[in-house]
Amino acid sequence: MHIKTLLNYTTKYKSFVFQNSQLCRDTNRILVSVVPRKNSKPICSRCHKTGSVYDHLNQREFLLPPIWNIAVILLYTMRRVNCRHCGKVVIEQLPWATGKSPVTKQFAAFLAFWARKLSWTDTARSFRVSWHIVADSVTWVVEWGLANRTIDNVTAIGVDEIQYRGGHKYLTLVYQIDKHCRRLLWIGKDRKKKTLYAFCDFLGTKRCEAIEFVCSDMWRAYITVIGERFDNAVHVLDRFHIVGHLNKAVDNVRRSEVKKLKVAGEPAYLKKCRWIFLKKKNRLWGKPRARLRDLLDLNLRTVKAYLFKEDFDHLWSYKSVTWANKFMNEWTKDVMRHRSLPELKKFAKMIRSHQELILNYFRAKKEFSSGIVEGFNNKAKLTIRKSYGFRSDKLREIA
């Protein structure tokens, strides 16, 4: 099969034809020349209308996807257009490339596809191009996707943040979490009020009013902005983050008790048992479960905190908002009676201050939780780990 036949089968350019192909063994490249069809007119790159040929420029090289790991180079002599609509002489518009880029649209999409599976550096090395060509290709594909997407039917969103660098450097991520469509909608730097305000401005007033459910954690800046801009939506607090705060409180009880036992010269009952208290009982087997049974017989503050934690897990089994509310009231009262558990008291106060937002999880029929958001976050974190030093925040956002 001729190279020209293969190219005609995979890439067809209106008003242009492939002419000759040549294999350069020294440089391991296939050179393919392309020429305009007879009597075809060039298109102005400013107004996108046809015009007459003014003159010709030097021959340019464009990169096509490789064949059998051999680089394919498209050779074309550029024309300048005498555009009567613009009243200027400008370079012609090409169907296979944009601007001054030597990369064809097909090759840009090809590199962007592999950049999703490999790091950008590995992609550049594999296809023998520069890192910047890979970055420009991904940027072009993402910008094309953003320009051609629609965000009119968004009714449920999830808001969360991820840390992308040391020193409390965060990115705010907003996802669409509707049943019919789940995707990343927007990304912004930091996790401040102005960050989420910027998303609301991007979405627009009408689309903000159409949002029915918003899922987020207990970060005060998010809660404030969501209450102001999404007043028609049911604000659901993430179950994942609530349980995370409770586990942190239980672990703080254990840490403080370990220190007290050490000072008092008591046996190290709580040594190497952090995850025994943080995991659910039904996920412990063998020696860890046997050790938990032994620990539950001891009169320790950590054991009391653990029992409260296990009891709190029953909250998520309720379907009724009324019964869930009653359970939280009883649970927080029981915790507040124990003077020996200040760490859990702090958590109980936090539950009381956010109780209505927690109950929204049940009002939303348990349809929206942090599981979807955390899954997307893991993909974002994986991308950051694969980045190995993106050159700018803009590239990190595009990736």
Residue, then its C-alpha position, 0 to 999 in steps of 0.5 A: m500500500h502506498i503512503k499516499t493511499l494510507l494518508n488519503y484513507t486516514t486524513k482528507y483535507k478539502s481543497f488539498v491533495f497529497q502528491n509525492s512521498q519519500l522515505c529518508r533513511d538517514t533521518n528516519r523520516i517520511l516526507v509527504s508533499v501536499v499541494p492545493r487542488k487546481n483552481s482552489k482558492p486560499i482561505c483568509s486566516r482572519c475572516h475565514k473567507t476565500g480570496s485570491v493568491y497574492d504570493h508564495l512563501n517558503q516551504r514549511e514542515f508539519l508533523l503527522p502521527p508516526i507510522w511504524n515509529i517513523a516520523v511523517i512530515l507534511l511539506y507544504t508551500m504556504r500562500r498569502v491571501n489578498c483578502r478583499h474583505c479584510g483589505k489586507v494581505v494575510i497568510e492562508q488558513l490551513p485545515w490541518a494546523t493552527g497558527k505557526s505551530p508545526v504540529t498538525k491537529q491529528f498529531a496534537a490529538f495523538l500526543a494528547f491521547w498518550a499524555r493521558k496514559l504516560s507522563w508528558t516527559d515519557t510521551a515526548r521521549s517516546f515520539r521524539v518531540s520536545w516537552h513543549i510540543v506535548a504541552d501545546s498539544v494537550t493545551w489545544v485539545v483541552e481548549w477545543g473541548l472546553a469551547n465545544r462543551t455545554i454546561d446548561n443542564v447541570t443540577a448537582i455539583g461537588v466542591d472539594e480541594i486537593q493539595y498540589r504542593g507543600g506549604h498549604k498550596y491548594l486547588t479548588l475543584v468543582y465537579q458535575i455529579d448528576k447521574h447522567c453526567r459526571r465530569l470536572l467542570w472548573i478548577g481554581k487556585d487556592r480554597k478561598k471565598k474569592t476562588l468559589y466566587a470566581f466559579c459562580d461568575f463563570l457559571g452565571t446567575k441563571r445556572c447557579e439558580a438551576i443547581e439543586f444539590v451542592c456537595s462539599d466538606m465543612w470548609r467555612a469559605y465554601i459553606t459561606v459562598i454556597g449559602e450566598r450564591f446557591d440559595n435554591a440548592v440543598h447543601v449536602l455535607d460530605r459523609f467522608h469528611i464527617v467520618g474523617h473528623l471523628n476518626k481524627a478525634v478518636d486518634n487524638v484521644r489515643r495519642s494523649e492517653v499513650k503519653k499519660l500511660k507512659v508518664a504513669g509507668e503503666p503498660a503500653y496497652l495502646k502501642k501499635c494499635r492505631w488502625i485497630f481503633l480507626k478501622k470498622k470492627n467488621r474489617l478486622w480479622g485474625k490477630p487485630r480482632a483478637r487484640l481489639r477484644d482484649l482492649l475492650d475489656l480495659n477501662l481506657r478513654t480510647v476504648k470509650a471513644y472507639l465505642f462512641k465512634e462505632d455507635f455513630d456509624h449507625l447514623w448512616s443507616y437511617k432513611s428518615v430525616t426525623w430519626a437521623n436528627k433524633f439519633m444525632n441529638e442523643w449521640t451528642k448528649d451522651v458525648m457531652r456528659h463524658r468529661s474525660l473525652p474533650e476531643l470527642k466533645k469538640f467533634a460533638k459541638m461541630i456536629r451540632s453547629h452543622q447538623e442541618l447541613i448533615l441532615n441534607y444528606f438524608r433529604a437528598k435520599k442519600e443520592f449524593s455523597s463524597g464518593i464521586v468527588e473523592g474518586f475524581n480527586n484521586k485522578a487529579k492527584l495521580t495527574i499531579r504525581k505524574s507531572y514531575g514539575f509542570r512549568s506553570d499553574k496554567l499547565r497544571e489546570i489544563a492537565 
